[in-house]
Amino acid sequence: MNREEATLLGFEIVAYAGEARSYLLDALKAAEKGDYDKAEALCEEANTSIKEAHKAQTSLLTMEASGDDIAYSVTMMHGQDHLMTTLLLRDLMKHMIELYKRGSN
């Protein structure tokens, strides 16, 4: 895989992870307003975007595991960072939304 291909996969990961992050932050806003159905729906949208980011990440891992030389790309590394922080945010949002639910009872 050449550098351009690695960069494009990095952009793909950034885009999907960024989209998921936006959904998760919107889910928190919905939970703050007591709209838990909307919060859950937004979390599901985020999960869909995360799955797409994982597909791009998995293709990189598969290529490398197959012996392909993966060219270093700062964009690819940025994508990995974005995905990792989004996964952490997803876990945190689940707990925070649950806390809002409990507090409203």
Stockholm file with secondary structure:
# STOCKHOLM 1.0

chainA/1-105         MNREEATLLGFEIVAYAGEARSYLLDALKAAEKGDYDKAEALCEEANTSIKEAHKAQTSLLTMEASGDDIAYSVTMMHGQDHLMTTLLLRDLMKHMIELYKRGSN
#=GR chainA/1-105 SS CCHHHHHHHHHHHHHHHHHHHHHHHHHHHHHHTTCHHHHHHHHHHHHHHHHHHHHHHHHHHHHHHTTCCCCCCHHHHHHHHHHHHHHHHHHHHHHHHHHHHHHTC
#=GC SS_cons         CCHHHHHHHHHHHHHHHHHHHHHHHHHHHHHHTTCHHHHHHHHHHHHHHHHHHHHHHHHHHHHHHTTCCCCCCHHHHHHHHHHHHHHHHHHHHHHHHHHHHHHTC
//
